[in-house]
Amino acid sequence: MNPKPLRGELLVIVDKEDKYSHTIAGTNIKLFIDKDFGWNEREKNAVNAIVKDPGKTNLKEGTPIVCWHNSFTEHSLIDTIDTDEDSLYGGKKKLQVHKVNPKHIFFYIENNEPIPMQGFLIVDRIYYKPKSESIILTDVNEQKENNRVIVKGTPSGYDIFAIGDVLITETMADYEVVYAFTGREQRIIRIKEEDIMAIDHTFEINETMRIGI
């Protein structure tokens, strides 16, 4: 079987077990992570894929990509591939071939770094400790700065916003992506460019704040 993508879509190879194991850094120890009973589909659904046929996109065959968590369903499944690798559930693992709408691809990985697709940015959240008048309350939980993020990664050739810019976004625009790479679970925050309302040139980052996921 040699399927070809249609309607501007592309074909990808998916390992549905990617998120179900985690290799401890610096070791060969692999932990099984049972997510079957989790309610959060962003946490448990497969999002990683390898480009099999890029169709009319600019991606290359073999490129690792990360997609929307509802991209790989029975409705997008085209074929399966037998492997010699042991499955976490017994027997041999089967890979799946899916069709994907390029609009559902958040970023690709190049030289071990995530590069957002056009229309998306990779960002960090801003956290702070609440204040009581002029006193920073160190014994309370940190809070997230609402509707403000810092640009961490931009698409190739992008020149609208720069890394380090503080952006004002729509509410809940900061979407956390859980994916697997080099055998380890990774997390990243992506936003849609259409959810950006403005750039904040006056916002100052200080030592009481934390930048991250």
N, C-alpha and C positions, 0 to 999 in steps of 0.2 A: 504494500500500500504506500503510495507516494502522494499524499494530499497537498493541495496548493491553496494558499489563503485567497479570500475574495473580499471585495468591498473595502479595500484599504486595511484589512486586518492582517495579523501575522500569526504564525504558528509557533508554539513554545512547548518545551518539555518540562514537566512538573514532577517533582518528587513530593508526594503528599505526606511523607514522613519527616520532612525537613525540620519542622518545629518540634518534633517529638523526642529529640535527643539533643544533648548539649555536651560538648567536649571541654573539659576543664583546661584552661590555658596552661601550656607548658607540659602537658601530660597526654597520655593516650587513654585516659579515663573518660568513658562516655556514660552520661547519666540519661536515663529515660524520663521524659517529662510527660505525664499523662494529662492531656488536655481535652479528652473526649467528652468529659462531663462539665466543661466550663461553659458559662453562658455568654462570654464575650467572644464573638466571632472574630474580632480583630486579633485576639490572642491566639486562637486555635486554628483558624483557617489558613491554608497554604497561600502564600503570597510570592514566594520565590519561583523563578523559572529561568530556563536557558533558551535563548532564541534559536529556533530550528529553521524557520523560513521568515526573514524579515519583511517579506512582501514589498510594499512600496515605501516603507519607512527607511530612515537613515541608520537604523541599528544594523549591526553585523551578526551573522550567524555565530553562535557560541557565546554571545554576550549575556552575562547574568543580569536579570532585571527583577524589579520588585513592583508588584501590582496591587490593585484594590483587593480587599479581602474576600469579595464575592465574585472574583473573576473566573475561578475554576470550579464549575459545577457540572452536573450531568448534561446540561444543555450545551456546554462548550466543549465537551469531551469528543475527540475525533478518533483516537486510537490509543493503544497501550503498547509498551515496549518491555519485553522480558529482559531481566538482568540476572547475573550470577551472584549479586549481593544479597546477603541475608536480610529478611524483613524483620522489623521489630516485633511483628505479630506472628512470626513463624513462617517457614517456607522461604521462597525467593521474592525479592521486591519487584514490583512492576511500576515502571514509570508511565506517565500519562502524557498524551499529546493534546493540547487544547488550542482553540482559536482565541485570540485576544484583541479587543478594541484598543488601539494605541492610546486613546484618551484615558484608559484605565491603568496605564503604566506610570508610576510615580517617579521612578529613577532607575538608572542602570549603574553598574559597577565597573569602573575602569581603574586599573592600577590600585585595586583594593579600596578605592574611594567612591562613595555614592555621588552620582552626577544627576541632578534633577532634569526631567524632561521639560520641554517647553510648556509653559503654563503653570509650573510648580516651582516652589523655592523650598530649600531646607533651612530650618530656623532653630534657634534655641529659645526656650522660655526664660522669663526673668522672674526670680523669686526674691522676696524681701521679708525682713522681720518687722512686724507691726510696731508702731511707736505710740507711747502715751505722752502727749505733749512733745518734749524734746528727748525723751528717754526711749532707747531701743529696748524692747521687751525680749530678752534672750531666752526666757523659759517658756515661750509659746511657739506653736508651730509656724513655720514660714508660710507665706501666702504668695500666690501667683499674681503677677502684675496682669490685670485684665486688659485684653485687646492690644498688648504690645509684645513684640518678639524681636529678636536680633537675627539678621540674616547670617546664615552659616555656609550656605552653598547655593550657587546659581547655575542655570543651564549654560552649556557651552556657547560662547560667543555673546552672552547676555550683557547688556550695558545699561539697564534701567535702574536697578538697585544694586548696591555694592555690598560685599561682605562686611559686616559690622554695622550696617544701617539699622536703626530702630524703626520698626514699622508699626503703624496703627491698623488693626485688622477688624473685620467683622467678629462678632461674638462667636466663640467656639470654632474659630478657623484653624486652630492649631491641632492637627490630626496626628495622633501618635501611631506610627507604623511599627509593628513587631515582625521581624524577619530573621532568617538564619543566614549566616555567612561564615565560611571556613569552620563549620561545625559548631558554631556558637550562636546563641540568641543575641540579637542586636535590637536596639530601639532608636528611632529617629523621629523628628517632628517635621511634617511637611505642611505647607499651606498652598492654597490655590492663589495664583496671581490675581484673579478676579475678586478675591476676598480682601485685598489690600485697599485700605481707604486713603492712607496718607503716610508720609515719612515724617518722623518726629526728630527735628534737628536740635531740640532743646532738652531732650531727656538725657539725664546723666546717670551713668553707672557708677556706684560707689562700693566701698569695701564691705558694706553690710548686705549686699545683694549676692545672689548666686545665679549663675548662668548655666543652663543645662536643660535636661529633659524633665 
